[in-house]
Amino acid sequence: MKKIPTSKSRSKESEEMLAEYSFDYSKAKPNRFAGRISKERLVVLLDPEVSKVFTTPESVNAVLRALVAALPESSKRKARHK
């Protein structure tokens, strides 16, 4: 691979954000992942240290189901009505 020299002297103007940008939406493509998640599912982001322990959706669901089963009935009723 060729190394591309980088310019060490950047102007202050090139680092600043413009007030408005013009995008060419004619080149946009539909989201190819949009149909993979059903409407009934909720996507949740796990923190890195948690994702090291729970590596599959099944493991996360198993622990959460056990937690729900251990909750007192009054807490379960409140959660259903929200």
C-alpha positions as CSV (number, residue, x, y, z in Angstrom):
1,M,0.0,0.0,0.0
2,K,1.1,3.5,-0.7
3,K,1.4,5.9,2.1
4,I,-0.4,9.1,1.4
5,P,1.3,12.2,2.9
6,T,-1.0,14.2,5.2
7,S,-0.9,17.9,5.3
8,K,0.2,19.1,8.8
9,S,-0.9,22.7,8.2
10,R,-4.7,22.7,8.0
11,S,-6.5,26.0,7.8
12,K,-8.9,26.9,10.6
13,E,-11.7,27.3,8.1
14,S,-11.6,23.7,6.9
15,E,-12.0,22.4,10.5
16,E,-15.1,24.4,11.3
17,M,-18.6,23.1,10.6
18,L,-20.7,24.9,8.0
19,A,-24.0,26.3,8.9
20,E,-25.7,24.2,6.2
21,Y,-24.7,21.3,4.0
22,S,-26.2,20.3,0.6
23,F,-26.6,16.6,0.2
24,D,-27.3,14.8,-3.1
25,Y,-30.2,12.5,-2.1
26,S,-30.5,11.1,-5.7
27,K,-27.7,8.8,-4.8
28,A,-29.3,7.6,-1.6
29,K,-30.1,3.9,-1.1
30,P,-32.8,2.3,1.1
31,N,-31.8,0.9,4.4
32,R,-31.1,-2.8,3.7
33,F,-31.4,-3.7,7.3
34,A,-34.7,-2.1,8.0
35,G,-36.8,-5.2,7.3
36,R,-34.8,-7.5,9.5
37,I,-36.2,-6.3,12.8
38,S,-39.9,-7.0,13.5
39,K,-42.1,-4.3,14.8
40,E,-42.6,-6.2,18.1
41,R,-38.9,-6.2,19.0
42,L,-37.0,-3.5,20.8
43,V,-33.3,-2.9,20.0
44,V,-31.2,-2.1,23.1
45,L,-27.6,-1.2,23.2
46,L,-25.5,-2.9,25.9
47,D,-22.5,-1.4,27.5
48,P,-19.2,-3.1,26.4
49,E,-18.6,-4.7,29.8
50,V,-22.2,-6.2,29.8
51,S,-21.9,-7.4,26.2
52,K,-18.8,-9.4,27.2
53,V,-21.0,-11.4,29.6
54,F,-24.2,-11.6,27.5
55,T,-23.0,-12.5,24.0
56,T,-26.3,-13.7,22.5
57,P,-29.8,-12.3,22.5
58,E,-31.0,-15.6,24.0
59,S,-28.7,-15.1,27.1
60,V,-30.0,-11.6,27.6
61,N,-33.6,-12.7,27.3
62,A,-33.1,-15.6,29.7
63,V,-31.7,-13.4,32.4
64,L,-34.4,-10.8,31.9
65,R,-37.2,-13.4,32.0
66,A,-35.7,-14.8,35.3
67,L,-35.6,-11.3,36.7
68,V,-39.3,-10.7,35.7
69,A,-40.3,-14.0,37.3
70,A,-38.5,-13.0,40.6
71,L,-40.3,-9.6,40.8
72,P,-43.2,-9.3,43.3
73,E,-46.7,-9.4,41.6
74,S,-47.4,-5.8,42.4
75,S,-44.3,-4.7,40.4
76,K,-45.3,-6.9,37.5
77,R,-48.8,-5.3,37.4
78,K,-47.4,-1.8,37.5
79,A,-45.1,-2.6,34.6
80,R,-47.9,-4.0,32.4
81,H,-50.0,-0.8,32.8
82,K,-47.3,1.7,31.8
